[in-house]
């Protein structure tokens, strides 16, 4: 079998798998960011596989190339967005997260065929892959989904291998690199299939009130849920540097079991989200009180267990869409009108 035939067979398998994975992602979590972005990533990989083919790539008509090449150029960004939706509770594609694809497309459109274009593209891609690798490795301790915690390291390794391949393929042109790339993409797609088959990774469960969660929970866990609820009502969430391990000690339950109670019982996917619901709820009530109108917000952040004002501002804005200062100003203004 000659190399061209081998390449076509590999890429044919890729395209077939891609169609299947897009379907799996669609069925696994219709309407959820991780599922939508997984389908987008699969589409991007297909465009890259087609454009990089030494047999199919040169045969693409002009109109098709103008559609496929830009998607191939920003494919690392699709992986980054997918990782963000998979490993973070909130990862909106807004603001600075639109800068990397903008830079990649700008480099492609402004200097087509220029001597330094490939080098600039490689540098930008390395930066994006750095973000991809960092995402699953950050905040692993606060992840409440055991399957997701288990694949964080593997995801980072696969992302690193993919980035290494793309860099080598930019520097070393030739048939061997193309064949290796096709084989690597197939392996990555099998990983994507594993992720797509896990509905609990792609479709978040609704957060449940403690009483309703208690009715659905295994009898052996209800006692610990009651202890957890009592501790939260007493304000344990205000402790600075509170971790899953420290809270598990207070509840008197192994750490992995507490993760299961909070995730599978109450529906929280991340420990910080579990704490922030109580913290931000208390913060909103405090900020709405006119008697606290002249008290600095920084003091509130420390009282609620945040190490600094920055994380408090970000968590508050994720929930309310406003900074604490903006929220207080609006609420006090509204109360003055009444």
C-alpha positions in Angstrom: 0.0 0.0 0.0 1.5 3.3 -1.0 1.6 6.3 1.4 -1.2 8.2 -0.4 -3.6 5.3 -0.1 -2.7 4.9 3.5 -3.3 8.6 4.2 -6.7 8.4 2.5 -7.8 5.4 4.6 -6.8 7.0 7.8 -8.6 10.3 7.0 -11.6 8.4 5.8 -11.8 6.8 9.2 -11.4 10.2 10.8 -14.3 11.7 8.9 -16.6 8.8 9.8 -15.7 9.0 13.4 -16.2 12.7 13.4 -19.7 12.4 12.2 -20.4 9.9 14.9 -18.9 12.0 17.6 -20.8 15.1 16.6 -24.0 13.0 16.9 -22.9 11.7 20.3 -22.1 15.2 21.6 -25.5 16.4 20.3 -27.4 13.6 22.0 -25.3 13.8 25.2 -26.1 17.3 26.1 -28.3 19.3 23.8 -28.2 22.9 24.8 -25.2 22.7 27.1 -21.9 24.5 26.4 -19.6 21.4 26.8 -21.7 19.4 24.3 -21.9 22.2 21.8 -18.3 23.0 22.0 -17.4 19.4 21.7 -19.3 19.2 18.4 -17.5 22.4 17.3 -14.1 20.8 18.2 -15.0 17.7 16.2 -15.9 19.8 13.2 -12.6 21.8 13.5 -10.6 18.6 13.7 -12.3 17.4 10.5 -11.4 20.7 8.7 -7.8 20.4 9.9 -7.6 16.7 8.8 -8.9 17.7 5.3 -6.8 20.7 4.9 -3.6 18.9 6.0 -4.0 16.0 3.7 -1.3 15.8 1.1 -3.8 14.1 -1.2 -7.1 15.9 -0.5 -5.8 19.3 0.5 -4.4 20.4 -2.8 -7.6 19.3 -4.6 -9.9 21.6 -2.6 -11.6 24.2 -4.8 -10.9 27.9 -3.9 -14.3 28.5 -2.2 -13.9 25.4 0.0 -10.3 26.4 1.0 -11.5 29.8 2.0 -14.0 28.2 4.4 -11.9 25.3 5.7 -8.5 27.0 6.2 -9.7 29.7 8.7 -11.4 27.0 10.8 -8.2 24.9 10.7 -6.2 27.9 11.8 -8.2 28.5 15.0 -8.7 24.8 15.8 -6.5 25.0 19.0 -9.0 27.7 20.3 -11.9 25.3 19.8 -10.0 22.8 22.1 -9.4 25.6 24.6 -13.1 26.6 24.6 -14.2 22.9 25.0 -11.8 22.4 27.9 -13.2 25.5 29.6 -16.7 24.3 29.3 -15.8 20.9 30.5 -13.7 21.8 33.5 -15.2 25.1 34.6 -18.8 25.7 35.7 -18.8 29.0 33.8 -16.6 29.7 30.8 -18.3 32.3 28.6 -16.6 33.0 25.2 -16.5 36.7 25.7 -13.9 39.5 26.3 -10.3 38.4 26.2 -11.2 34.8 25.3 -11.9 36.1 21.8 -8.4 37.6 21.4 -6.5 34.4 20.6 -8.7 33.4 17.6 -8.7 37.1 16.5 -4.9 37.1 16.5 -4.7 33.7 14.7 -7.1 34.9 12.0 -5.4 38.3 11.7 -2.0 36.6 11.1 -3.5 34.3 8.5 -5.4 37.1 6.6 -2.8 39.9 6.7 0.4 38.0 5.8 -0.7 35.0 3.6 2.4 33.1 2.5 4.8 35.5 4.2 8.1 34.1 5.6 7.3 34.7 9.2 3.6 33.8 9.1 4.2 30.2 10.1 6.5 31.1 13.0 3.9 33.6 14.3 1.1 31.1 14.0 3.3 28.5 15.9 4.0 30.9 18.7 0.3 31.8 19.1 -0.7 28.2 18.9 1.8 27.3 21.7 0.2 30.0 23.8 -3.3 28.6 23.3 -2.1 25.1 24.0 -0.6 26.4 27.2 -4.0 27.6 28.2 -5.5 24.3 27.3 -3.0 22.4 29.5 -3.4 24.8 32.4 -7.2 24.5 32.5 -7.6 20.9 33.6 -4.6 21.2 36.0 -6.0 24.2 37.8 -8.7 23.9 40.6 -8.4 20.1 40.5 -8.8 20.0 44.3 -12.2 21.7 44.1 -13.7 19.5 41.4 -16.6 17.4 42.8 -17.1 15.1 39.8 -14.9 12.1 40.3 -14.8 11.1 36.6 -13.8 14.6 35.6 -11.1 14.8 38.3 -9.8 11.5 37.0 -9.4 12.7 33.4 -7.9 16.1 34.1 -4.3 14.8 34.0 -5.0 12.7 30.9 -6.6 15.6 29.1 -3.6 17.8 29.8 -1.2 15.1 28.5 -3.2 14.6 25.3 -3.4 18.4 24.8 0.3 18.6 25.2 1.0 15.8 22.7 -1.4 17.4 20.2 0.4 20.8 20.6 3.8 19.1 20.2 2.6 17.4 17.0 1.3 20.7 15.5 4.6 22.4 16.3 6.6 19.6 14.7 4.3 19.6 11.7 4.9 23.3 11.2 8.7 22.8 11.3 9.0 19.4 9.6 7.1 19.1 6.3 6.7 15.8 4.6 4.7 12.7 4.3 5.8 11.1 7.6 4.6 14.0 9.6 1.3 14.0 7.8 0.8 10.3 8.5 1.7 10.7 12.1 -0.7 13.6 12.4 -3.5 11.6 11.0 -2.8 8.8 13.4 -2.6 11.1 16.4 -5.9 12.8 15.5 -7.6 9.4 15.4 -6.3 8.7 19.0 -7.6 12.1 20.1 -10.9 11.3 18.7 -11.2 8.1 20.7 -10.6 10.3 23.7 -13.3 12.6 22.6 -15.7 9.6 22.3 -14.9 8.7 25.9 -15.8 12.1 27.0 -18.9 12.3 24.9 -20.2 9.0 26.3 -20.1 10.4 29.8 -23.4 12.3 30.2 -22.5 13.5 33.7 -19.5 15.4 32.3 -21.5 17.2 29.6 -24.9 17.8 31.2 -24.9 19.5 34.6 -27.5 18.3 37.1 -29.8 20.9 38.6 -28.8 22.2 42.1 -31.3 20.8 44.6 -32.5 22.2 48.0 -31.2 20.2 50.9 -34.7 18.8 51.8 -35.3 17.5 48.3 -31.8 16.2 48.0 -32.3 14.3 51.3 -35.3 12.5 49.9 -33.4 11.3 46.8 -30.2 10.4 48.7 -29.1 7.0 49.9 -30.1 6.4 53.5 -26.5 6.0 54.7 -25.7 9.5 53.4 -28.6 11.5 54.8 -27.0 11.7 58.2 -23.9 13.4 56.8 -26.0 15.7 54.6 -27.8 16.9 57.8 -24.4 17.5 59.5 -23.2 19.4 56.4 -26.3 21.5 56.2 -26.0 22.4 59.9 -22.4 23.4 59.5 -23.2 25.6 56.5 -26.1 27.2 58.4 -23.6 28.0 61.2 -21.3 29.8 58.7 -18.5 27.3 58.1 -18.3 28.7 54.6 -16.8 31.9 56.0 -13.6 30.1 57.0 -10.6 31.4 55.0 -9.0 28.7 52.9 -11.8 26.1 53.5 -11.2 23.0 51.4 -13.1 19.8 50.7 -10.7 17.9 52.9 -11.1 20.3 55.9 -14.9 20.3 55.5 -14.9 16.5 55.3 -13.1 16.4 58.6 -15.7 18.7 60.2 -18.5 16.5 58.8 -16.8 13.3 59.9 -16.8 11.6 56.5 -14.1 10.6 54.0 -13.3 13.3 51.4 -14.5 11.3 48.4 -17.8 10.6 50.1 -18.4 14.3 50.8 -17.6 15.1 47.2 -20.3 12.5 46.2 -22.8 14.0 48.6 -22.3 17.6 47.4 -22.2 16.6 43.7 -24.6 13.7 43.2 -26.8 14.7 46.1 -27.0 18.5 45.9 -26.0 18.9 42.2 -22.9 21.1 42.6 -20.1 20.4 40.2 -17.4 22.5 41.9 -16.6 23.2 45.5 -16.2 26.9 45.0 -19.7 27.1 43.5 -21.1 25.3 46.6 -19.4 27.8 48.9 -20.2 30.8 46.7 -23.9 30.3 46.8 -23.9 30.9 50.5 -21.2 33.6 50.4 -22.8 35.6 47.6 -26.3 35.2 49.1 -25.0 36.7 52.4 -23.1 39.4 50.5 -26.2 40.5 48.6 -28.2 40.9 51.8 -25.4 42.9 53.4 -24.9 45.2 50.4 -28.7 45.9 50.3 -28.7 47.1 53.9 -28.4 51.0 53.9 -26.7 50.8 57.3 -23.6 49.3 55.5 -23.5 51.9 52.8 -20.2 53.5 54.0 -18.5 50.2 55.0 -15.7 49.1 52.5 -16.5 46.1 50.4 -13.0 44.7 51.0 -13.9 44.0 54.6 -17.0 42.0 53.5 -14.8 39.9 51.2 -12.5 38.9 54.0 -15.4 38.2 56.4 -16.9 35.8 53.9 -13.7 33.8 53.6 -12.2 35.2 50.4 -8.4 35.7 50.6 -8.6 39.0 48.6 -11.0 41.3 47.0 -10.4 40.1 43.4 -11.9 36.5 43.7 -14.9 38.0 45.6 -15.5 40.5 42.8 -15.3 37.8 40.1 -17.6 35.4 42.0 -20.1 38.1 42.7 -20.2 39.3 39.1 -20.7 35.8 37.8 -23.8 35.5 39.9 -25.3 39.0 39.6 -23.7 40.5 36.5 -22.4 43.4 38.6 -19.5 44.1 40.9 -20.3 44.4 44.6 -19.9 48.2 44.5 -22.2 48.5 41.4 -24.7 46.2 43.1 -24.8 48.2 46.3 -25.0 51.5 44.4 -28.0 50.3 42.4 -29.9 48.8 45.4 -29.4 51.8 47.6 -30.5 54.1 44.8 -33.6 51.9 44.3 -34.4 52.0 48.0 -34.1 55.8 48.0 -36.7 56.1 45.4 -39.3 54.1 47.4 
